[in-house]
């Protein structure tokens, strides 16, 4: 049975904290380095529902993609929802560790997992990490389909293979256009349009696309856009991370029990339409 510090050392090898963006808040939020770890829960968001799931499972450690305190805080009072998370974690000896933008740019990383969920072949990073001589790390991925498909069919594939959310899948572009190459970026991706256009792909799949960037992007070029829910595009990484941790556990003889959270933490709860085109 490993100590928390031993598991965290493996996390830092997979997702080195120094590769996170400067604005990010990654690493260990709480936890005793000498505490034993027998069960791990992996999730996208460090919210109370996920902590309650960890309690039901008897998990000693939660690994999340999103930080709990991205911009810092002056209080962890239990009267605040984030403070309640901290109180619950400490009260029940559950550690919390975050791998965010350092997991985005990893090899393999968040966008590799997204590409895998869509059965796409990864060709290269969309925004390469200049410090990686192998050219495999970086933000987003440029991918290819095994065979061409219409934009309509590709969007249907995304709707079928990504976790269901109230938002579903939004599409900008000619539904009958042919898709051969795809750029993907887990999470918010509308800051990457210049890189996507430079990559010359047929479609860009990401999340959190806003009106003005999408409007401008569709005027720039015939690039098609597929917009999924933020949580849905990052959840496949949880399964990837679980596989990686299982392999580490087997290699070290740790016998860890690793679980992927099935709690849907996408904040949108329903979707209504007045008859807009599907």
NORFENFEN-V329863 format. One record per backbone hydrogen bond with DSSP energy under -1.0 kcal/mol. NH is the residue of the N-H (numbers start at 1). CO is the residue of the C=O. E is the energy in kcal/mol with one decimal. If there is no record, write none. Layout:
nh/co/e
NH/CO/E
NH/CO/E
This chain:
nh/co/e
4/35/-2.5
5/33/-2.5
7/3/-1.7
8/4/-2.9
9/5/-1.6
10/6/-1.2
11/7/-2.0
12/8/-2.6
13/9/-1.2
14/10/-2.0
15/11/-3.3
19/16/-2.0
20/17/-1.7
24/21/-1.7
27/98/-2.7
29/96/-2.7
30/96/-1.1
35/32/-2.0
37/2/-2.5
40/257/-2.9
41/61/-2.4
42/259/-2.5
43/63/-2.5
47/45/-1.6
51/47/-2.0
52/48/-2.9
53/49/-1.7
54/50/-2.2
55/51/-2.1
56/52/-2.1
57/53/-1.9
58/54/-1.5
59/54/-2.5
60/39/-2.4
61/39/-1.3
62/95/-2.6
63/41/-2.7
64/97/-2.6
65/43/-1.1
66/44/-2.9
80/77/-2.0
84/80/-2.5
85/81/-1.3
86/82/-2.1
87/83/-2.8
88/84/-2.5
89/85/-2.5
90/86/-2.5
91/87/-2.6
92/88/-1.7
93/90/-1.4
94/89/-3.1
95/60/-2.9
96/30/-2.2
97/62/-2.6
98/27/-2.5
99/64/-2.2
103/100/-1.4
104/100/-1.7
105/101/-1.8
110/103/-1.5
113/109/-2.1
114/110/-1.9
115/111/-2.5
116/112/-2.5
117/113/-2.1
118/114/-1.3
119/116/-1.2
120/115/-2.5
121/144/-2.7
123/142/-3.4
124/142/-1.4
126/140/-1.0
127/139/-2.5
129/137/-2.1
132/129/-2.0
135/132/-1.3
138/105/-1.7
139/127/-1.8
141/184/-2.4
142/124/-3.3
143/182/-3.6
144/121/-2.1
145/180/-2.2
149/179/-1.8
151/177/-2.0
152/175/-2.5
154/150/-2.6
155/151/-2.7
156/152/-1.9
157/153/-2.1
158/154/-2.2
159/155/-2.4
160/156/-2.0
161/157/-2.5
162/158/-2.1
170/227/-2.7
172/225/-2.6
177/174/-2.0
179/149/-3.8
182/143/-2.2
183/203/-2.5
184/141/-2.6
185/205/-1.8
189/207/-1.6
192/189/-1.8
196/192/-2.4
197/193/-2.8
198/194/-2.0
199/195/-1.6
202/181/-1.3
203/181/-1.2
204/224/-2.1
205/183/-2.9
206/226/-2.1
207/187/-1.4
214/210/-2.1
215/211/-3.0
216/212/-2.6
217/213/-2.3
218/214/-2.4
219/215/-1.0
220/216/-1.7
221/217/-1.5
224/202/-2.3
225/172/-2.6
226/204/-2.7
227/170/-3.0
228/206/-2.8
233/229/-1.8
234/230/-1.0
235/231/-1.8
237/234/-1.2
238/235/-1.7
240/236/-1.8
241/237/-3.3
242/238/-2.1
243/239/-2.0
244/240/-2.3
245/241/-2.5
246/242/-2.5
247/243/-2.1
248/244/-2.0
249/245/-2.8
250/246/-2.4
251/247/-2.2
252/248/-2.0
254/249/-2.6
257/38/-2.4
259/40/-2.9
261/42/-3.1
